[in-house]
């Protein structure tokens, strides 16, 4: 029941016994919960770490359980602080990535200058990807925004991905959540996972990104036009920033095979929440659709469904009611 707060079954069982206030030491606790003494000691340490146990004022060296209401309130506050920090770090990573791209976008095409090179055109990018894939040793990280991927893009990626997976290279890919509704892209993502790759999805993603062995990165010169070319960089500072951006986005994403929490569980899905945020920020339907990797028709259909659920007669009223429910 309390797994979402970081308590496994044994730790929750120990906490439940402590809440009942029955006296006894580690040995007696182990008997009551049916676990080993080592497991109980580990659970006690975890509960102290989460501030669900605190030193007793009556028994010297003993512990007492913090009430469930106070304990969960503290854990919720802790999670909110961690989430806020992750959002701050992600925003900082996006800004740093944008500065890095802008800084090196003036390089001459296809000329290596201090580990940074502009690749102009899809052929130049594909040629470099083939070289980097052959040189891969341990890991490839990718962020693939834009929702549904073109058939040409998928077919160009397949042989390169297959080569790396056959060499047991760890491959982690982030797609936009909307690909779950696009059969060809979804099939490709499943093909990747069947061969040992890892795939997660998120409603909103930063710019397209490829990182090879945490040493070389490719990012688009113009995120809105992949044909404009890419920046290939081995600059340690830039690559480290892009790796951090990937890891922060990965941690917040959902595994491809995971069941997504939908409206029936918490009133709104993550994709719907992101749509409301984008439209509330002043984005047009078209711009919001591009950020979410869906069509303008899908944006309007989802917004109409939200207005109906909120019993709102206008988007302004829908925004107010969404905020009142804590959806924004």
C-alpha positions in Angstrom: 0.0 0.0 0.0 2.8 2.4 0.8 5.2 1.3 -2.0 4.7 4.7 -3.7 6.4 6.3 -0.6 9.5 4.0 -0.8 8.4 1.4 1.7 8.7 -2.3 0.6 6.4 -5.0 2.1 8.7 -5.8 5.0 9.3 -2.2 5.9 5.6 -1.5 5.9 4.9 -4.5 8.1 7.5 -3.3 10.6 6.0 0.2 10.6 2.5 -1.3 11.2 3.8 -3.2 14.2 5.5 -0.1 15.5 2.3 1.9 15.1 0.5 -0.5 17.4 2.9 0.4 20.1 3.6 -3.1 21.2 6.9 -3.2 23.2 9.7 -5.5 22.2 13.1 -5.5 20.5 14.3 -6.6 17.1 14.0 -10.3 17.8 10.3 -9.9 18.8 9.6 -7.7 15.8 11.2 -10.3 13.5 8.9 -13.0 14.9 5.8 -10.9 14.6 6.4 -9.9 11.0 7.8 -13.2 9.9 11.1 -11.8 8.7 14.8 -12.2 9.6 16.5 -9.9 12.1 18.7 -8.4 9.4 15.5 -7.6 7.4 13.9 -5.9 10.4 17.1 -3.9 11.2 17.2 -2.7 7.5 13.5 -1.8 7.7 14.1 0.2 10.9 16.9 2.1 9.3 14.7 2.9 6.3 11.9 4.1 8.6 14.3 6.3 10.5 15.6 7.7 7.2 12.1 8.6 6.1 11.3 10.1 9.5 8.6 7.6 10.2 10.4 6.5 13.3 11.9 8.9 15.8 13.8 8.5 19.1 11.6 7.6 22.1 11.4 10.0 25.0 10.5 7.2 27.3 12.8 4.3 26.4 16.4 5.3 26.2 17.8 4.2 22.9 14.4 3.1 21.7 12.2 4.3 18.8 8.6 5.3 18.5 6.4 5.4 15.4 5.3 8.8 14.0 1.6 8.8 13.4 0.5 7.7 9.9 -1.1 11.1 9.2 2.0 13.1 10.2 4.4 10.6 8.6 2.6 10.6 5.2 2.3 14.4 5.2 6.1 14.6 5.7 6.7 12.0 2.9 4.4 13.9 0.5 6.2 17.2 1.2 9.6 15.4 0.6 8.4 14.1 -2.7 7.1 17.5 -3.7 10.5 19.0 -2.9 12.3 16.3 -5.0 9.9 16.8 -7.9 10.5 20.6 -7.8 14.3 20.0 -7.8 14.0 17.6 -10.8 12.0 20.2 -12.7 14.6 22.9 -11.9 17.5 20.6 -12.9 15.7 19.7 -16.1 15.0 23.3 -17.0 18.7 24.1 -16.3 19.8 21.2 -18.5 17.5 22.4 -21.4 18.9 25.9 -21.1 22.5 24.7 -21.1 21.9 22.5 -24.1 20.3 25.4 -26.0 23.3 27.6 -25.2 25.7 24.9 -26.3 23.9 24.4 -29.6 23.9 28.2 -30.3 27.5 28.5 -29.4 28.7 26.0 -31.9 26.1 26.5 -34.7 28.5 28.9 -36.5 31.0 26.2 -37.2 31.8 25.6 -40.9 30.0 22.7 -42.3 31.6 19.2 -42.0 34.7 20.8 -40.4 36.0 19.5 -37.1 37.0 22.4 -34.8 38.1 21.4 -31.3 35.9 18.3 -31.2 32.8 20.1 -32.7 31.6 19.6 -36.2 28.6 20.8 -38.2 27.0 18.1 -40.3 24.8 19.6 -43.1 22.2 17.4 -44.7 20.7 14.0 -44.0 23.4 12.1 -45.9 26.2 13.7 -43.8 24.3 12.9 -40.6 23.6 9.3 -41.7 27.3 8.7 -42.6 28.5 10.0 -39.2 25.9 7.8 -37.4 27.1 4.7 -39.3 30.7 5.5 -38.1 29.6 6.2 -34.5 27.5 3.1 -34.3 30.4 0.9 -35.5 32.6 2.4 -32.8 30.0 2.0 -30.0 31.3 0.0 -27.1 28.9 0.2 -24.2 25.9 2.6 -24.3 23.8 4.6 -26.6 21.3 7.2 -25.3 18.6 8.8 -27.5 15.8 11.3 -27.2 13.4 11.0 -30.1 10.6 13.7 -30.0 8.0 14.5 -32.5 5.6 11.6 -31.9 5.2 9.2 -34.9 8.4 8.7 -36.8 8.5 8.5 -40.6 9.0 5.1 -42.3 12.2 6.3 -43.9 13.6 7.3 -40.5 12.7 4.0 -38.9 14.2 2.0 -41.7 17.4 4.1 -41.6 17.7 3.4 -37.9 17.0 -0.3 -37.9 20.3 -1.7 -39.2 22.3 0.6 -37.0 20.3 -0.3 -33.9 20.5 -4.0 -34.8 24.3 -3.9 -35.1 24.6 -2.3 -31.7 22.1 -4.6 -29.9 23.8 -7.7 -31.4 27.0 -6.5 -29.7 25.2 -6.2 -26.4 25.4 -2.4 -26.3 23.0 -1.0 -23.8 20.5 1.1 -25.7 18.0 3.5 -24.0 15.5 5.4 -26.1 13.0 8.1 -25.1 10.0 8.6 -27.3 7.0 10.9 -27.1 4.0 9.3 -25.4 1.9 9.8 -28.5 3.9 7.1 -30.3 1.8 4.6 -28.3 -1.0 5.4 -30.8 1.2 5.1 -33.9 1.4 1.4 -34.9 4.7 1.6 -37.0 6.6 3.6 -34.4 5.2 1.5 -31.5 6.2 -1.7 -33.4 9.7 -0.3 -33.8 10.0 0.5 -30.1 8.7 -3.0 -29.2 11.2 -4.5 -31.7 13.9 -2.6 -29.8 12.8 -3.9 -26.4 12.5 -7.5 -27.7 16.2 -7.4 -28.5 17.3 -6.0 -25.2 16.9 -2.3 -25.6 15.1 -0.1 -23.1 12.3 2.3 -24.2 10.4 4.9 -22.2 7.9 7.6 -23.1 7.0 11.1 -21.9 4.3 13.5 -23.0 6.9 16.3 -23.6 10.5 15.9 -24.6 13.5 18.2 -25.1 15.3 18.4 -28.4 16.3 15.3 -30.4 19.5 13.9 -29.0 22.0 11.0 -29.5 24.8 10.2 -27.2 27.4 7.5 -27.9 29.4 6.0 -25.0 28.9 9.2 -23.1 31.7 10.7 -25.2 30.1 11.9 -28.4 26.7 13.7 -28.9 24.6 14.6 -31.9 22.0 17.4 -31.6 20.1 19.2 -34.4 21.2 22.6 -35.4 17.5 23.6 -35.9 15.2 21.4 -33.7 12.3 22.3 -35.9 14.0 21.1 -39.1 16.1 17.9 -39.0 17.2 18.5 -42.6 19.1 21.6 -41.6 21.9 19.4 -40.1 23.3 18.5 -36.8 26.1 19.4 -34.4 28.5 16.5 -33.5 30.5 17.3 -30.4 33.0 15.5 -28.2 33.4 18.5 -25.8 33.3 16.9 -22.3 31.4 19.8 -20.8 28.7 19.8 -23.4 28.4 16.0 -23.5 28.1 15.8 -19.7 25.3 18.4 -19.7 23.5 16.5 -22.4 23.9 13.2 -20.5 22.4 14.9 -17.4 19.5 16.2 -19.5 18.8 12.7 -20.8 19.0 11.1 -17.3 16.6 13.6 -15.8 14.1 13.1 -18.6 14.5 9.3 -18.4 13.8 9.3 -14.7 10.5 11.1 -15.2 9.4 9.0 -18.1 7.3 5.8 -18.1 8.6 2.4 -19.4 7.0 1.4 -22.7 5.2 -1.6 -21.2 3.9 0.2 -18.1 0.2 0.7 -17.6 -0.3 4.5 -17.6 -2.4 6.0 -14.9 -5.4 7.5 -16.5 -8.4 9.6 -15.7 -10.2 6.8 -13.8 -7.4 6.8 -11.2 -6.4 10.4 -10.7 -8.8 12.4 -12.8 -6.4 13.2 -15.6 -3.6 11.5 -17.5 -0.1 13.0 -17.7 -0.6 13.8 -21.4 -3.8 15.7 -20.7 -2.1 17.6 -17.9 0.7 18.6 -20.2 -1.8 19.7 -22.9 -3.6 22.0 -20.3 -0.3 23.5 -19.2 0.7 24.2 -22.8 -2.6 25.9 -23.7 -2.7 27.8 -20.4 0.8 29.2 -21.3 -0.7 30.8 -24.4 0.3 28.2 -27.0 -1.9 27.7 -30.1 -3.4 24.3 -30.8 -0.9 23.8 -33.5 2.1 24.7 -31.4 0.8 22.5 -28.5 0.3 19.6 -30.9 3.9 19.9 -32.1 5.3 19.8 -28.5 3.2 16.8 -27.8 3.8 15.0 -31.1 0.1 14.9 -32.0 -2.0 16.5 -34.7 -4.1 19.7 -34.2 -7.2 17.5 -34.6 -6.1 15.4 -31.7 -5.4 18.5 -29.6 -8.9 19.8 -30.2 -10.5 16.4 -29.6 -8.7 16.0 -26.3 -9.6 19.5 -25.2 -13.2 18.9 -26.1 -13.2 15.8 -23.9 -11.6 17.7 -21.0 -14.2 20.4 -21.2 -17.0 17.9 -21.2 -15.4 16.1 -18.2 -15.0 19.4 -16.4 -18.5 20.6 -17.4 -17.0 23.8 -18.8 -18.5 25.9 -21.6 -15.2 27.6 -22.6 -11.5 26.9 -22.4 -11.1 29.7 -19.9 -13.6 28.1 -17.6 -12.0 24.7 -18.2 -8.6 26.2 -17.1 -10.2 27.6 -13.9 -11.8 24.3 -13.0 -8.7 22.3 -13.8 -6.7 24.5 -11.5 -9.3 24.1 -8.7 -8.9 20.3 -9.1 -5.1 20.6 -8.8 -4.5 19.5 -12.4 -2.4 22.6 -13.2 
